[in-house]
Amino acid sequence: MRETLLLILVLAPAGAARAQTAPQVMGTSENRVLWIFPNYKTVDEANSLARIGAGDKLEIAAKDSFDPYAFPIAGMFAGASQLENQYPSWGRGWRGYEKRALASFADQTISNAMTEAAFPILLSQDPRYFRMGRGPIPERAWYAVTRVFVTRDDDGSAQFNYSEFGGNAAMAAAGLAYYPRQDANAGNVAVRFGSQVIFDMLAGIGKEFWPDLKHWLVGG
């Protein structure tokens, strides 16, 4: 009995240590950038699982798309669109705002589904953002903004980020189904595509530096 108890006491801390250092598959709700923007695709470079499966990619896309904050974020972008009177046929009233909010939510959900799940699964690419977390600020900033062009395949080799460009192209084209008919043209598709790629580029800066800023602001 004493030998069994001693064995438990020896092995329990070791098991806890292994649990604490388990490689990251994806981020959590604690990783939200600015406490708002879902950020499940970000993992620390030094503590990430080398390879994830199709189920993990689907889960990342689902969590980024249906996080509780995803809905007010769509509303925020819809508000900006309303102020600029984008798609004027929708009008400036509540009905127009509702249509813009639904379209914004559709855009971000389709973008997540395509760039984080469908294309990465089909092309065997890893959709995660591997945060450097250390090093000179200019080097980290350059790394962050260029991840829209460079990603990893499932074996860890660097390659062009076909998932980013193919996925967002699919999202922009899908908008032809729910944006006003008079705006269903190649020019607006290109604008939606380019805007999303630029947003993802800037989002990389947030993914890279938000933990540092958060630590500076609140010490954690």
Secondary structure by P-SEA (a helix, b strand, c coil): caaaaaaaaaaaaaaaaaaaaccccccccccccccccccccccccccccccccaaaaaaaaaaaacccaaaaaaaaaaaaaaaacccccccccaaaaaaaaaaaaaaaaaaaaacccaaaaaacccccccccccccaaaaaaaaaacccbbbccccccccaaaaaaaaaaaaaacccccccccccaaaaaaaaaaaaaaaaaaaaaaccaaaaaaaaccc
